[in-house]
Amino acid sequence: MNRVEAIRQGLAALAPLRLEIVDESHLHAGHAGARDGGGHFRVAIVAEGFRGQPTMRRHRMVYDALGPLMKREIHALSIIAKAPDET
């Protein structure tokens, strides 16, 4: 399974209504994290569970859902996390 699919599977725990994952690793070739095997990704996710949560809590929810991927597979992650009424 590739990293984008692994991220998609991890974020399924948040029951996203909409999810976009962009692998931007190619833009960071030669960067220390990229040399060590970690990728750079951009995630835009809409989920009911984000309703009423501050930005930092939403990001923590994403990091928690990705768990072990954050240790090796993902070096950098840009997150846009919104509740359905914020889109």
Biopython code that builds the backbone (N, CA, C, O; Angstrom):
import numpy as np
from Bio.PDB.StructureBuilder import StructureBuilder

atoms = [
    (1, "MET", "N", (0.842, -1.171, 0.000)),
    (1, "MET", "CA", (0.000, 0.000, 0.000)),
    (1, "MET", "C", (0.894, 1.244, 0.000)),
    (1, "MET", "O", (1.897, 1.294, 0.713)),
    (2, "ASN", "N", (0.530, 2.227, -0.791)),
    (2, "ASN", "CA", (1.328, 3.454, -0.823)),
    (2, "ASN", "C", (0.956, 4.361, 0.350)),
    (2, "ASN", "O", (-0.029, 4.114, 1.046)),
    (3, "ARG", "N", (1.735, 5.389, 0.560)),
    (3, "ARG", "CA", (1.543, 6.263, 1.725)),
    (3, "ARG", "C", (0.225, 7.021, 1.682)),
    (3, "ARG", "O", (-0.403, 7.210, 2.724)),
    (4, "VAL", "N", (-0.206, 7.455, 0.517)),
    (4, "VAL", "CA", (-1.473, 8.181, 0.424)),
    (4, "VAL", "C", (-2.621, 7.270, 0.861)),
    (4, "VAL", "O", (-3.513, 7.705, 1.589)),
    (5, "GLU", "N", (-2.602, 6.029, 0.427)),
    (5, "GLU", "CA", (-3.648, 5.088, 0.833)),
    (5, "GLU", "C", (-3.569, 4.782, 2.321)),
    (5, "GLU", "O", (-4.601, 4.628, 2.974)),
    (6, "ALA", "N", (-2.366, 4.691, 2.863)),
    (6, "ALA", "CA", (-2.196, 4.465, 4.300)),
    (6, "ALA", "C", (-2.763, 5.646, 5.097)),
    (6, "ALA", "O", (-3.402, 5.452, 6.132)),
    (7, "ILE", "N", (-2.527, 6.861, 4.612)),
    (7, "ILE", "CA", (-3.085, 8.049, 5.264)),
    (7, "ILE", "C", (-4.606, 8.017, 5.177)),
    (7, "ILE", "O", (-5.293, 8.292, 6.161)),
    (8, "ARG", "N", (-5.132, 7.683, 4.006)),
    (8, "ARG", "CA", (-6.588, 7.607, 3.809)),
    (8, "ARG", "C", (-7.200, 6.603, 4.792)),
    (8, "ARG", "O", (-8.233, 6.882, 5.401)),
    (9, "GLN", "N", (-6.571, 5.448, 4.945)),
    (9, "GLN", "CA", (-7.082, 4.429, 5.861)),
    (9, "GLN", "C", (-7.029, 4.910, 7.308)),
    (9, "GLN", "O", (-7.964, 4.681, 8.075)),
    (10, "GLY", "N", (-5.936, 5.578, 7.679)),
    (10, "GLY", "CA", (-5.830, 6.092, 9.040)),
    (10, "GLY", "C", (-6.888, 7.131, 9.347)),
    (10, "GLY", "O", (-7.482, 7.122, 10.425)),
    (11, "LEU", "N", (-7.125, 8.026, 8.401)),
    (11, "LEU", "CA", (-8.100, 9.100, 8.616)),
    (11, "LEU", "C", (-9.539, 8.618, 8.525)),
    (11, "LEU", "O", (-10.456, 9.354, 8.889)),
    (12, "ALA", "N", (-9.754, 7.406, 8.050)),
    (12, "ALA", "CA", (-11.105, 6.836, 8.018)),
    (12, "ALA", "C", (-11.698, 6.778, 9.423)),
    (12, "ALA", "O", (-12.919, 6.806, 9.580)),
    (13, "ALA", "N", (-10.850, 6.698, 10.442)),
    (13, "ALA", "CA", (-11.308, 6.675, 11.830)),
    (13, "ALA", "C", (-12.066, 7.947, 12.204)),
    (13, "ALA", "O", (-12.852, 7.944, 13.151)),
    (14, "LEU", "N", (-11.835, 9.031, 11.469)),
    (14, "LEU", "CA", (-12.512, 10.302, 11.737)),
    (14, "LEU", "C", (-13.807, 10.438, 10.938)),
    (14, "LEU", "O", (-14.478, 11.466, 11.024)),
    (15, "ALA", "N", (-14.166, 9.416, 10.162)),
    (15, "ALA", "CA", (-15.388, 9.411, 9.337)),
    (15, "ALA", "C", (-15.504, 10.682, 8.493)),
    (15, "ALA", "O", (-16.485, 11.418, 8.604)),
    (16, "PRO", "N", (-14.500, 10.936, 7.650)),
    (16, "PRO", "CA", (-14.537, 12.175, 6.863)),
    (16, "PRO", "C", (-15.685, 12.199, 5.859)),
    (16, "PRO", "O", (-16.004, 11.198, 5.218)),
    (17, "LEU", "N", (-16.286, 13.367, 5.748)),
    (17, "LEU", "CA", (-17.306, 13.596, 4.728)),
    (17, "LEU", "C", (-16.635, 13.974, 3.417)),
    (17, "LEU", "O", (-17.149, 13.718, 2.329)),
    (18, "ARG", "N", (-15.463, 14.595, 3.561)),
    (18, "ARG", "CA", (-14.647, 14.943, 2.396)),
    (18, "ARG", "C", (-13.187, 14.844, 2.826)),
    (18, "ARG", "O", (-12.821, 15.233, 3.935)),
    (19, "LEU", "N", (-12.367, 14.315, 1.925)),
    (19, "LEU", "CA", (-10.955, 14.137, 2.238)),
    (19, "LEU", "C", (-10.127, 14.296, 0.978)),
    (19, "LEU", "O", (-10.380, 13.645, -0.035)),
    (20, "GLU", "N", (-9.141, 15.166, 1.052)),
    (20, "GLU", "CA", (-8.196, 15.353, -0.049)),
    (20, "GLU", "C", (-6.792, 15.195, 0.523)),
    (20, "GLU", "O", (-6.437, 15.833, 1.514)),
    (21, "ILE", "N", (-6.004, 14.342, -0.112)),
    (21, "ILE", "CA", (-4.626, 14.106, 0.302)),
    (21, "ILE", "C", (-3.731, 14.369, -0.893)),
    (21, "ILE", "O", (-3.920, 13.780, -1.957)),
    (22, "VAL", "N", (-2.754, 15.251, -0.723)),
    (22, "VAL", "CA", (-1.827, 15.572, -1.798)),
    (22, "VAL", "C", (-0.416, 15.246, -1.316)),
    (22, "VAL", "O", (0.026, 15.723, -0.271)),
    (23, "ASP", "N", (0.274, 14.432, -2.093)),
    (23, "ASP", "CA", (1.664, 14.092, -1.797)),
    (23, "ASP", "C", (2.548, 15.155, -2.432)),
    (23, "ASP", "O", (2.634, 15.257, -3.655)),
    (24, "GLU", "N", (3.200, 15.939, -1.593)),
    (24, "GLU", "CA", (4.088, 17.015, -2.067)),
    (24, "GLU", "C", (5.552, 16.655, -1.857)),
    (24, "GLU", "O", (6.412, 17.537, -1.863)),
    (25, "SER", "N", (5.845, 15.379, -1.672)),
    (25, "SER", "CA", (7.202, 14.932, -1.370)),
    (25, "SER", "C", (8.197, 15.339, -2.448)),
    (25, "SER", "O", (9.343, 15.671, -2.144)),
    (26, "HIS", "N", (7.768, 15.314, -3.696)),
    (26, "HIS", "CA", (8.674, 15.653, -4.793)),
    (26, "HIS", "C", (9.178, 17.098, -4.705)),
    (26, "HIS", "O", (10.224, 17.428, -5.264)),
    (27, "LEU", "N", (8.439, 17.948, -4.009)),
    (27, "LEU", "CA", (8.846, 19.341, -3.863)),
    (27, "LEU", "C", (9.947, 19.512, -2.817)),
    (27, "LEU", "O", (10.521, 20.592, -2.679)),
    (28, "HIS", "N", (10.236, 18.439, -2.085)),
    (28, "HIS", "CA", (11.180, 18.525, -0.973)),
    (28, "HIS", "C", (12.356, 17.567, -1.135)),
    (28, "HIS", "O", (12.987, 17.186, -0.149)),
    (29, "ALA", "N", (12.647, 17.184, -2.345)),
    (29, "ALA", "CA", (13.774, 16.271, -2.599)),
    (29, "ALA", "C", (15.047, 16.872, -2.026)),
    (29, "ALA", "O", (15.327, 18.056, -2.214)),
    (30, "GLY", "N", (15.811, 16.052, -1.329)),
    (30, "GLY", "CA", (17.050, 16.504, -0.731)),
    (30, "GLY", "C", (16.896, 17.042, 0.676)),
    (30, "GLY", "O", (17.887, 17.198, 1.388)),
    (31, "HIS", "N", (15.681, 17.326, 1.088)),
    (31, "HIS", "CA", (15.401, 17.799, 2.437)),
    (31, "HIS", "C", (15.692, 16.670, 3.424)),
    (31, "HIS", "O", (15.486, 15.500, 3.102)),
    (32, "ALA", "N", (16.163, 17.005, 4.606)),
    (32, "ALA", "CA", (16.578, 15.993, 5.591)),
    (32, "ALA", "C", (15.505, 14.946, 5.833)),
    (32, "ALA", "O", (15.805, 13.753, 5.815)),
    (33, "GLY", "N", (14.279, 15.351, 6.055)),
    (33, "GLY", "CA", (13.201, 14.390, 6.297)),
    (33, "GLY", "C", (12.930, 13.509, 5.103)),
    (33, "GLY", "O", (12.630, 12.326, 5.258)),
    (34, "ALA", "N", (13.032, 14.069, 3.917)),
    (34, "ALA", "CA", (12.816, 13.296, 2.694)),
    (34, "ALA", "C", (13.928, 12.269, 2.514)),
    (34, "ALA", "O", (13.670, 11.145, 2.085)),
    (35, "ARG", "N", (15.154, 12.644, 2.837)),
    (35, "ARG", "CA", (16.274, 11.700, 2.725)),
    (35, "ARG", "C", (16.089, 10.514, 3.660)),
    (35, "ARG", "O", (16.525, 9.403, 3.359)),
    (36, "ASP", "N", (15.442, 10.755, 4.793)),
    (36, "ASP", "CA", (15.217, 9.681, 5.769)),
    (36, "ASP", "C", (13.985, 8.844, 5.434)),
    (36, "ASP", "O", (13.659, 7.911, 6.168)),
    (37, "GLY", "N", (13.304, 9.157, 4.354)),
    (37, "GLY", "CA", (12.176, 8.350, 3.911)),
    (37, "GLY", "C", (10.810, 8.921, 4.215)),
    (37, "GLY", "O", (9.807, 8.390, 3.739)),
    (38, "GLY", "N", (10.739, 9.989, 4.995)),
    (38, "GLY", "CA", (9.447, 10.581, 5.322)),
    (38, "GLY", "C", (8.937, 11.474, 4.211)),
    (38, "GLY", "O", (9.715, 12.180, 3.570)),
    (39, "GLY", "N", (7.643, 11.448, 3.982)),
    (39, "GLY", "CA", (7.039, 12.247, 2.927)),
    (39, "GLY", "C", (6.424, 13.534, 3.445)),
    (39, "GLY", "O", (6.219, 13.703, 4.647)),
    (40, "HIS", "N", (6.137, 14.429, 2.530)),
    (40, "HIS", "CA", (5.481, 15.703, 2.815)),
    (40, "HIS", "C", (4.088, 15.638, 2.202)),
    (40, "HIS", "O", (3.945, 15.369, 1.010)),
    (41, "PHE", "N", (3.064, 15.883, 3.010)),
    (41, "PHE", "CA", (1.687, 15.745, 2.550)),
    (41, "PHE", "C", (0.849, 16.942, 2.964)),
    (41, "PHE", "O", (1.129, 17.617, 3.954)),
    (42, "ARG", "N", (-0.193, 17.183, 2.168)),
    (42, "ARG", "CA", (-1.198, 18.202, 2.481)),
    (42, "ARG", "C", (-2.536, 17.481, 2.579)),
    (42, "ARG", "O", (-2.915, 16.733, 1.678)),
    (43, "VAL", "N", (-3.251, 17.710, 3.681)),
    (43, "VAL", "CA", (-4.533, 17.046, 3.924)),
    (43, "VAL", "C", (-5.600, 18.101, 4.157)),
    (43, "VAL", "O", (-5.414, 19.014, 4.961)),
    (44, "ALA", "N", (-6.716, 17.977, 3.454)),
    (44, "ALA", "CA", (-7.907, 18.791, 3.722)),
    (44, "ALA", "C", (-9.006, 17.800, 4.076)),
    (44, "ALA", "O", (-9.337, 16.922, 3.280)),
    (45, "ILE", "N", (-9.568, 17.940, 5.262)),
    (45, "ILE", "CA", (-10.539, 16.976, 5.757)),
    (45, "ILE", "C", (-11.724, 17.707, 6.375)),
    (45, "ILE", "O", (-11.562, 18.688, 7.101)),
    (46, "VAL", "N", (-12.919, 17.206, 6.071)),
    (46, "VAL", "CA", (-14.155, 17.719, 6.659)),
    (46, "VAL", "C", (-14.785, 16.556, 7.413)),
    (46, "VAL", "O", (-15.033, 15.494, 6.842)),
    (47, "ALA", "N", (-15.042, 16.766, 8.706)),
    (47, "ALA", "CA", (-15.628, 15.702, 9.519)),
    (47, "ALA", "C", (-16.510, 16.306, 10.600)),
    (47, "ALA", "O", (-16.219, 17.376, 11.133)),
    (48, "GLU", "N", (-17.566, 15.620, 10.908)),
    (48, "GLU", "CA", (-18.495, 16.051, 11.951)),
    (48, "GLU", "C", (-17.790, 16.162, 13.303)),
    (48, "GLU", "O", (-18.122, 17.038, 14.102)),
    (49, "GLY", "N", (-16.841, 15.303, 13.560)),
    (49, "GLY", "CA", (-16.135, 15.295, 14.833)),
    (49, "GLY", "C", (-15.353, 16.558, 15.124)),
    (49, "GLY", "O", (-14.950, 16.779, 16.266)),
    (50, "PHE", "N", (-15.129, 17.391, 14.126)),
    (50, "PHE", "CA", (-14.407, 18.642, 14.323)),
    (50, "PHE", "C", (-15.310, 19.766, 14.834)),
    (50, "PHE", "O", (-14.829, 20.814, 15.265)),
    (51, "ARG", "N", (-16.611, 19.537, 14.778)),
    (51, "ARG", "CA", (-17.563, 20.579, 15.186)),
    (51, "ARG", "C", (-17.278, 21.006, 16.634)),
    (51, "ARG", "O", (-17.204, 20.171, 17.535)),
    (52, "GLY", "N", (-17.122, 22.315, 16.838)),
    (52, "GLY", "CA", (-16.914, 22.864, 18.162)),
    (52, "GLY", "C", (-15.503, 22.686, 18.716)),
    (52, "GLY", "O", (-15.223, 23.093, 19.843)),
    (53, "GLN", "N", (-14.625, 22.089, 17.941)),
    (53, "GLN", "CA", (-13.252, 21.860, 18.396)),
    (53, "GLN", "C", (-12.330, 22.973, 17.894)),
    (53, "GLN", "O", (-12.451, 23.412, 16.751)),
    (54, "PRO", "N", (-11.408, 23.429, 18.749)),
    (54, "PRO", "CA", (-10.432, 24.424, 18.278)),
    (54, "PRO", "C", (-9.436, 23.790, 17.304)),
    (54, "PRO", "O", (-9.300, 22.567, 17.249)),
    (55, "THR", "N", (-8.760, 24.613, 16.558)),
    (55, "THR", "CA", (-7.822, 24.143, 15.535)),
    (55, "THR", "C", (-6.796, 23.165, 16.092)),
    (55, "THR", "O", (-6.544, 22.123, 15.486)),
    (56, "MET", "N", (-6.202, 23.485, 17.233)),
    (56, "MET", "CA", (-5.166, 22.599, 17.785)),
    (56, "MET", "C", (-5.732, 21.219, 18.107)),
    (56, "MET", "O", (-5.059, 20.213, 17.882)),
    (57, "ARG", "N", (-6.941, 21.155, 18.623)),
    (57, "ARG", "CA", (-7.562, 19.855, 18.928)),
    (57, "ARG", "C", (-7.843, 19.091, 17.631)),
    (57, "ARG", "O", (-7.646, 17.877, 17.582)),
    (58, "ARG", "N", (-8.290, 19.769, 16.603)),
    (58, "ARG", "CA", (-8.548, 19.120, 15.310)),
    (58, "ARG", "C", (-7.266, 18.506, 14.758)),
    (58, "ARG", "O", (-7.264, 17.374, 14.275)),
    (59, "HIS", "N", (-6.180, 19.266, 14.837)),
    (59, "HIS", "CA", (-4.899, 18.759, 14.336)),
    (59, "HIS", "C", (-4.452, 17.555, 15.160)),
    (59, "HIS", "O", (-3.937, 16.583, 14.608)),
    (60, "ARG", "N", (-4.645, 17.613, 16.476)),
    (60, "ARG", "CA", (-4.286, 16.487, 17.334)),
    (60, "ARG", "C", (-5.094, 15.247, 16.963)),
    (60, "ARG", "O", (-4.571, 14.132, 16.990)),
    (61, "MET", "N", (-6.371, 15.439, 16.615)),
    (61, "MET", "CA", (-7.217, 14.315, 16.200)),
    (61, "MET", "C", (-6.662, 13.669, 14.929)),
    (61, "MET", "O", (-6.653, 12.444, 14.801)),
    (62, "VAL", "N", (-6.202, 14.496, 13.996)),
    (62, "VAL", "CA", (-5.610, 13.977, 12.762)),
    (62, "VAL", "C", (-4.318, 13.222, 13.077)),
    (62, "VAL", "O", (-4.120, 12.102, 12.608)),
    (63, "TYR", "N", (-3.442, 13.838, 13.872)),
    (63, "TYR", "CA", (-2.184, 13.170, 14.234)),
    (63, "TYR", "C", (-2.454, 11.844, 14.934)),
    (63, "TYR", "O", (-1.796, 10.845, 14.644)),
    (64, "ASP", "N", (-3.408, 11.828, 15.847)),
    (64, "ASP", "CA", (-3.727, 10.596, 16.572)),
    (64, "ASP", "C", (-4.249, 9.519, 15.625)),
    (64, "ASP", "O", (-3.911, 8.345, 15.771)),
    (65, "ALA", "N", (-5.069, 9.915, 14.659)),
    (65, "ALA", "CA", (-5.612, 8.947, 13.695)),
    (65, "ALA", "C", (-4.509, 8.353, 12.819)),
    (65, "ALA", "O", (-4.606, 7.207, 12.380)),
    (66, "LEU", "N", (-3.473, 9.130, 12.571)),
    (66, "LEU", "CA", (-2.379, 8.649, 11.721)),
    (66, "LEU", "C", (-1.327, 7.856, 12.508)),
    (66, "LEU", "O", (-0.510, 7.142, 11.928)),
    (67, "GLY", "N", (-1.363, 7.995, 13.821)),
    (67, "GLY", "CA", (-0.528, 7.202, 14.715)),
    (67, "GLY", "C", (0.882, 6.915, 14.231)),
    (67, "GLY", "O", (1.684, 7.835, 14.075)),
    (68, "PRO", "N", (1.194, 5.640, 13.991)),
    (68, "PRO", "CA", (2.550, 5.233, 13.638)),
    (68, "PRO", "C", (3.087, 5.851, 12.338)),
    (68, "PRO", "O", (4.300, 5.956, 12.159)),
    (69, "LEU", "N", (2.202, 6.254, 11.445)),
    (69, "LEU", "CA", (2.661, 6.868, 10.195)),
    (69, "LEU", "C", (3.442, 8.153, 10.472)),
    (69, "LEU", "O", (4.325, 8.529, 9.702)),
    (70, "MET", "N", (3.108, 8.821, 11.577)),
    (70, "MET", "CA", (3.771, 10.078, 11.919)),
    (70, "MET", "C", (5.217, 9.850, 12.361)),
    (70, "MET", "O", (6.008, 10.794, 12.385)),
    (71, "LYS", "N", (5.566, 8.639, 12.703)),
    (71, "LYS", "CA", (6.921, 8.354, 13.180)),
    (71, "LYS", "C", (7.915, 8.130, 12.046)),
    (71, "LYS", "O", (9.102, 8.412, 12.212)),
    (72, "ARG", "N", (7.461, 7.632, 10.901)),
    (72, "ARG", "CA", (8.399, 7.291, 9.834)),
    (72, "ARG", "C", (7.920, 7.702, 8.439)),
    (72, "ARG", "O", (8.692, 8.260, 7.659)),
    (73, "GLU", "N", (6.682, 7.435, 8.133)),
    (73, "GLU", "CA", (6.172, 7.649, 6.775)),
    (73, "GLU", "C", (5.894, 9.118, 6.455)),
    (73, "GLU", "O", (6.014, 9.544, 5.306)),
    (74, "ILE", "N", (5.525, 9.883, 7.475)),
    (74, "ILE", "CA", (5.172, 11.289, 7.272)),
    (74, "ILE", "C", (6.188, 12.164, 7.991)),
    (74, "ILE", "O", (6.336, 12.093, 9.211)),
    (75, "HIS", "N", (6.880, 12.984, 7.221)),
    (75, "HIS", "CA", (7.831, 13.930, 7.819)),
    (75, "HIS", "C", (7.154, 15.273, 8.084)),
    (75, "HIS", "O", (7.382, 15.901, 9.118)),
    (76, "ALA", "N", (6.319, 15.705, 7.137)),
    (76, "ALA", "CA", (5.637, 16.995, 7.260)),
    (76, "ALA", "C", (4.196, 16.846, 6.811)),
    (76, "ALA", "O", (3.905, 16.168, 5.826)),
    (77, "LEU", "N", (3.295, 17.490, 7.548)),
    (77, "LEU", "CA", (1.872, 17.374, 7.247)),
    (77, "LEU", "C", (1.215, 18.740, 7.405)),
    (77, "LEU", "O", (1.233, 19.330, 8.485)),
    (78, "SER", "N", (0.638, 19.232, 6.318)),
    (78, "SER", "CA", (-0.139, 20.464, 6.347)),
    (78, "SER", "C", (-1.601, 20.054, 6.454)),
    (78, "SER", "O", (-2.076, 19.230, 5.673)),
    (79, "ILE", "N", (-2.317, 20.626, 7.417)),
    (79, "ILE", "CA", (-3.689, 20.185, 7.696)),
    (79, "ILE", "C", (-4.670, 21.343, 7.598)),
    (79, "ILE", "O", (-4.456, 22.414, 8.167)),
    (80, "ILE", "N", (-5.744, 21.105, 6.869)),
    (80, "ILE", "CA", (-6.934, 21.970, 6.911)),
    (80, "ILE", "C", (-8.040, 21.047, 7.388)),
    (80, "ILE", "O", (-8.413, 20.105, 6.689)),
    (81, "ALA", "N", (-8.572, 21.316, 8.589)),
    (81, "ALA", "CA", (-9.593, 20.462, 9.180)),
    (81, "ALA", "C", (-10.812, 21.316, 9.515)),
    (81, "ALA", "O", (-10.717, 22.269, 10.288)),
    (82, "LYS", "N", (-11.946, 20.972, 8.934)),
    (82, "LYS", "CA", (-13.151, 21.765, 9.120)),
    (82, "LYS", "C", (-14.342, 20.881, 9.469)),
    (82, "LYS", "O", (-14.379, 19.694, 9.144)),
    (83, "ALA", "N", (-15.311, 21.492, 10.141)),
    (83, "ALA", "CA", (-16.599, 20.865, 10.368)),
    (83, "ALA", "C", (-17.456, 21.092, 9.114)),
    (83, "ALA", "O", (-17.171, 22.001, 8.335)),
    (84, "PRO", "N", (-18.489, 20.286, 8.913)),
    (84, "PRO", "CA", (-19.293, 20.415, 7.683)),
    (84, "PRO", "C", (-19.867, 21.800, 7.438)),
    (84, "PRO", "O", (-19.964, 22.224, 6.287)),
    (85, "ASP", "N", (-20.247, 22.510, 8.479)),
    (85, "ASP", "CA", (-20.847, 23.849, 8.286)),
    (85, "ASP", "C", (-19.819, 24.940, 8.036)),
    (85, "ASP", "O", (-20.185, 26.103, 7.869)),
    (86, "GLU", "N", (-18.539, 24.585, 8.008)),
    (86, "GLU", "CA", (-17.465, 25.564, 7.794)),
    (86, "GLU", "C", (-16.930, 25.532, 6.363)),
    (86, "GLU", "O", (-16.009, 26.284, 6.044)),
    (87, "THR", "N", (-17.465, 24.708, 5.521)),
    (87, "THR", "CA", (-16.927, 24.567, 4.167)),
    (87, "THR", "C", (-17.447, 25.623, 3.227)),
    (87, "THR", "O", (-17.085, 25.636, 2.051)),
]
sb = StructureBuilder()
sb.init_structure("model")
sb.init_model(0)
sb.init_chain("A")
sb.init_seg("    ")
for serial, (resi, resn, name, xyz) in enumerate(atoms, 1):
    if name == "N":
        sb.init_residue(resn, " ", resi, " ")
    sb.init_atom(name, np.array(xyz, "f"), 0.0, 1.0, " ", f" {name:<3s}", serial, name[0])
structure = sb.get_structure()
